[in-house]
Structures are given as structure tokens and as C-alpha cells.
Amino acid sequence: MTETTRAKSAKKPADHKPAKTATIAVEFKGITFDVEAGALSSLRVLDLLERNQFTTALRRIVGDESFEHFLDNVPGASAEDAGSLLELIAEAAGVKN
């Protein structure tokens, strides 16, 4: 039997993005956040980000308890920290290209 062109071609790497329902762990400033991989694609989160409500979006993504833990354990947490954490979450979820 003749081998097809598809069988002969090089294997393509699998998509390394986690499933949207998968939980991913992101560490930032010594704190580990467990977030749903698809959290950044939520319309509510996208709307908050569009309106520059980064801390509210971050609270929705990581949850109230984790957000409060972050505020309690990172003295002087800033808006820049919130942005950096959002970027890390996006990278881990495979959203950022």
C-alpha cells in the first residue's frame, strides 16, 4: 500500500494551550494563583478590562479569597502588579501571542 502525503509529512506539534476549563497555576511574588484557563475570555472580564477596571477583572479571575490574600501579603501592591499578574495569567493560559 502506498503511503499518503499526510503520513509522510512531518508531525505538527500539538496545541499546547490548556483547555478553557483546565485550572492553571500562576506564581507571582511568592503567591500561587489557581485560575481557570478560559477566565480571560469571559465577556464580563473582557468588559472590565476594556473599561480599565484591572483590579476588578483580576479579582473576578483569581477569586475574592486569593485577591485578598494577595493584598494582605504583598505590601504596597500596585496597579502595575495587577497588570503584571494579568500578563502572566494570559501567558499561562496561552492567550498572549
Secondary structure, 3 states (H helix, E strand, C coil): CCCCHHHHCCCCCCCCCCCCCCEEEEEECCEEEEEECCHHHCHHHHHHHHCCCHHHHHHHHHCHHHHHHHHHHCCCCCHHHHHHHHHHHHHHHCCCC
